[in-house]
Amino acid sequence: MVKKVLIISASPRTGGNSDLLCDQFKKGTEEAGNTVEKVQLQKQKIGGCLACYGCRGTGVCVQKDDMEELLDKMVEADVLVLATPVYFYSMDGQLKTMIDRTLPRYTQIKDKELYFIATAAAGRRAMERTMDAMQGFADCLPGARVMGRIYGEGVYQKGEVEATAAFEQAYEAGRSL
Ligand SMILES: Cc1cc2nc3c(=O)[nH]c(=O)nc-3n(C[C@H](O)[C@H](O)[C@H](O)COP(=O)(O)O)c2cc1C
């Protein structure tokens, strides 16, 4: 079965470490015959949740920005890949902002396969809170199954991840779908 894969790349650095892992995942999953789209949050206009609960009952946010279209894509996808750099032991603000804005329709993001990608200057232990934070989102999605976590550890400058095991792991994870 051809799967619809949505990769959400949260780094502000195009071609940065987590973004490169997204490209590897994309390459692998395209080769496996799946349909894939990568969205870079840095290029999207997504404001923070206002907690006005204007979406209650309507399922539509009062803010008119790029989140509406992204939510459609998240609901439609079979596979969601969330990728973030580690910032102060957690996900970056772009990813957290996007997650908060799923409030109007997160219960419709159901039965997804999820993959988490994180990159950090430090090692794996320093990345667990970031993985946990992404897991927290997955725990709110009905029927979500986390299929893989890719740790791009010990990478600081753009591109350093190419020399790590994570580079191949991201390709293989995409290919395995
Ligand atoms: C604001 C900021 C906070 C960071 N905090 C951490 C951190 O807590 N732990 C860590 O290991 N690296 C930290 N880093 C380094 C990045 O995680 C690292 O450079 C990573 O490879 C960036 O991924 P990217 O190229 O995908 O953006 C931080 C970088 C920035 C810009």
The ligand as a Gaussian input file, in Angstrom:
#p B3LYP/6-31G(d) Opt

LIG

0 1
 C       18.775000      28.204000      20.982000
 C       19.612000      26.960000      20.943000
 C       19.574000      26.108000      22.031000
 C       20.307000      24.912000      22.002000
 N       20.226000      24.072000      23.079000
 C       20.892000      22.889000      23.042000
 C       20.792000      21.964000      24.129000
 O       20.095000      22.176000      25.112000
 N       21.499000      20.805000      24.043000
 C       22.299000      20.516000      22.970000
 O       22.914000      19.461000      22.958000
 N       22.400000      21.377000      21.918000
 C       21.725000      22.537000      21.926000
 N       21.801000      23.405000      20.847000
 C       22.562000      22.985000      19.649000
 C       21.660000      22.358000      18.567000
 O       20.774000      21.404000      19.120000
 C       22.514000      21.674000      17.500000
 O       23.330000      22.633000      16.858000
 C       21.672000      20.933000      16.482000
 O       22.500000      20.166000      15.636000
 C       20.864000      21.904000      15.636000
 O       20.043000      21.182000      14.758000
 P       19.625000      21.805000      13.338000
 O       20.899000      21.923000      12.521000
 O       18.681000      20.818000      12.790000
 O       18.983000      23.117000      13.583000
 C       21.107000      24.594000      20.858000
 C       21.135000      25.486000      19.776000
 C       20.400000      26.654000      19.813000
 C       20.432000      27.583000      18.608000

